[in-house]
Amino acid sequence: AATMFLRLLSDIQWRAAHPKWRRMSGSQRSSSTTAEPHPVALPAQAQVVICGGGVTGTSVAYHLSKMGWKDIVLLEQGRLAAGTTRFCAGIVSTARPVSVELRMAHYSNKLYQQLEQETGVQTGYVKTGSISLAQTQDRLISLKRIASSLNVMGIPCEIISPKKVLQLHPLINIHDLVGAMYVPEDALVSSANVSLALATAASRNGVQIHERTCVSHVTIQKGRVTGVETDRGRIQCEYFVNCAGQWAYELGHSGEEPVHIPLHACEHFYLLTHPLKDPLSSSLPTVVDPDGRIYIRNWQGGILSGGFEKNPKPLFTEGRNQLEIQNLQEDWDHFAPLLSALLRRMPGLESLQIMQLVNCPESFTPDMRCIMGESPTARGYFVLAGMNSAGISYGGGAGKYLAEWIVNGYPSENVWPLDLKRFGTLQSSRTFLRHRVMEVMPLMYDLKVPRWDFQTGRQLRTSPLYDRLDAQGARWMEKHGFERVKYFVPPGSDLLDLDHSKTFYKPDWFDIVGAEVKCCKEAVCVIDMSSFTKFEISSTGDQALESLQYLFSNDLDVPVGHVVHTGMLNEKGGYENDCSIARLSKRSFFMISPTDQQVHCWAWLKNRLPDDNNLVLEDVTWKYTALNLIGPRAVDVLSELSYAPMTAEHFPSLFCKEMSVGYANGIRVMSITHTGEPGFVLYIPIEYALHVYNEVMNMGQKYGIRNAGYYALRSLRIEKFFAFWGQDLDAFTTPMECGREFQVKLDKGVEFLGQEVLLEQKQNGVYKRFTMFILEDHDTDTDLWPWWGEPIFRNGRYVGKTTSSAYSYTLERHVCLGFVHHFDEKTGEELVVTTDFINQGEYEIDIAGQRFQAKAKLYPFSSLFTQRRRKDEVELSGYQRE
């Protein structure tokens, strides 16, 4: 059978490269459960222990050894590449919608291309190219968006006609196609042999590899990895890397201090055929038909074809373990829809003889992105797992990034979309994971328009106001497991249409959000923002202030009651967090951060705050409901409810005060809104939340109060040029690069993290600049909308990508935010970006291959108009900085 052929070849390659394995007899190799002698004893200690001998584990070992680390041990419970890697379809595809995944796949392709020459191990690398088919115009738009990203990265890619598809692959039925995307440099490999080649190179560089060695658990003391217990003894180590694939979850939970790795296995099917009468060429392009839910590749003159069905079968929910993955039971009834799709796409295969239906487990994650990074609870415990059926595409690049992370303390790219710390413990429920992966697996090929939402695992974390808001027409999205309101559907609207609004064009909620924005500007709106992360840092002496002064770039030694916007920077000056901190007392601070910072920020602070019993860090996210009152009449509502003057003279901007609102005491009121509009945020102890909300809504009736959602907030903040962490800001972006010098106090008298880099940037300039773009020739009603990730062109040359965008109901135009780089036209070297460089260019934004003219601005408008103006009356260049 096919898999036996791959395995046999793999064994031959590995034994040839490692003579010590030759002593093992064939009978000892024949069974995955038979105990066999171990020719080499385990070392008593190592710097790094890697668990897992698939493509991810061997890639990490390979890249660590390339970076000069030699004291590395790789442990595999069975044989190398005998897990999911063994059954992988071997398709290396760079057509990925997420930028960091695209870069990983591109690197993997380049690595595998030269691996055979480097190691002498045949990897089966063949550059075939790939064709992604589109049966609908929306699918073609999604492919065009990906093609735009590939092209600006220098990866050859083109949108082609159905006739061109037929020329490239004569067996394809093109009658229902509207177009396709062709990526000529995509490739095929033997996944098992790629792993063996990586292992061979790592071994030559000093990495010790031990098969038939099971890790029982990882020992952790005082929050740090100290060693690994195996069935062959203990190894002391500084770093442990969990590359255990579908067993990563169980391994993470095996110790006394669990490491939560949210992934779950599903059955994945593909069939193998005998060769065609006229065997297919080995260079025939791979075909992906996402609307048919299938992929098709050449396999030894025949066909290998699998897919992602609508009704996946999760397995091992109860934690069943087996040393090596055996081929699971065939299920032809389950595979029938995919087989039908294959025969519709390639009718000439009907008479072809099928060799085997392969059924193997693949692990999937709650958001369809792989998991990498350091555990938030155990220093030195790293994870690389959950490849969502793309392990061979990502393996090379992911191993490189994780090796950089271990050696340098950070990877060379922003990998936050893949960071383990984007999840909390709440995503580790087996029931949640089982239900979520049943949704995730079909989504691999489903059409994903901007702002789609998962349907499973919902209503997990909710505000006390959830039922009240839901009854008033709230439509929900989820962030870090927390339900947040997108917008409120007015009575009488067509709810079904809105709930199923999936489009790359003007969405059905356009007018609804516009009305909410109008109310924020002219009256008062309430947005429930309870999901924001909330920490309290306090001490018996000055420890809290001294520690925070070092960890944050702004000056926090302000009078009690003041609120400071500040960045939490890393050694490179990049944003690990962007937050607001209120000084509650001389020795107590209240910190507000984005929703998805709850795990990341906690880990960052815990790892850097001094180990002092007199210094306390507490997560109080669950203790407070947050109501954001936005608009010019917010001051009137609060004044009447609190019987306290709330005007600017008595309650200045960026001020925090504990007040009574209605009958409730202890409400922390802050004069910020995160939108640039006037208003207040109320942090309410949860037991008072419903009372305060009712009081605010009742009192606000005469001022035109209404509920609003996060879509309105997004529009408001983007038109005011407000950057958000996780979208616009990341660990590779400094305050100097995004116009936030005013949030940095280089002369505050104490050293802070990232200070040296910022001083250098102030002196020498920056290599990218956060810029605001207003689309000028874009028709909101008929043109494709920008969302994020669109390429930016200056004078016809690529200079960067957008990071977020929204329609400005005030300007009546689309606004995009993004970073502009300055590349030398001859060498491609990055140059300093000056104000003149920004202002003197002609800009275009590429939306799915169509370019729209845009006006660039480095500062927000000083006035965003109290009355509506027609587009042609707005002189965009006539407004100065606020």
Protein Blocks (a to p, Z undefined) as FASTA:
>chain_A
ZZlmmmmmmmmmmmmmmmmlmmpcfklmmpmkbccddfbacdfbdfbdcedjbfklmmmm
mmmmmnopabbcdddfbbghilmmlmpgoiacfbdfblklmmmmmmmmmmmmmmmmmnop
aehiacebpadddfbfklmmmmmmmmmmmmmnopacddddfklmmmmmmmbcfklpgbdc
ddfkbccddfklmmmmmmmmmmmnopacdehiacfbdcdeehiafbdcdfkbccddfbdc
dfehjmlmmmmmmpmbdcdddddddddddddddddfbacdfkbccdddfknopacddeeh
iacdddddfbdcdehklopacfbacdddddfklmmmmmmmmmmmmmmlmmpccfbdcddd
ddddfkopacedjdfkbghiacdehkloplmmmmmmmmmmmmmmmmnopafbdcklmgmk
lpcfklmpfklmmmmmmmmmmmmmmccdehiacfehphkbccfklmmmmmnopacddeeh
iacdfbdcdehiafklmmmgccfbdcfklmmmmmmmmmmmmmccdddfklpccdddddfb
lmlmmmmmmmpmbdfbbcehiacddddddfkopafbdcddddfbfkbccddddfklmmmm
mmmmmmmgccdfkbccddfklmpccdddedjklmmmmmmmnopafbfklmcghiacddde
hjbghiacdddehnopacddddddfklmmmmmmmmmmmmmmnopacddfklmmmmmmmno
pacehklgcfkbcfklnopmmmpcfknopacehklmmmmmmmnopabdcdddddfkbcfk
lmccdfehpacdeehiafbdcfbdcddfklopacdddddddddfklopacdddfklmmmp
ccdddeehiacdddddfbdcfbgcjbdcdfklpcfklcccZZ
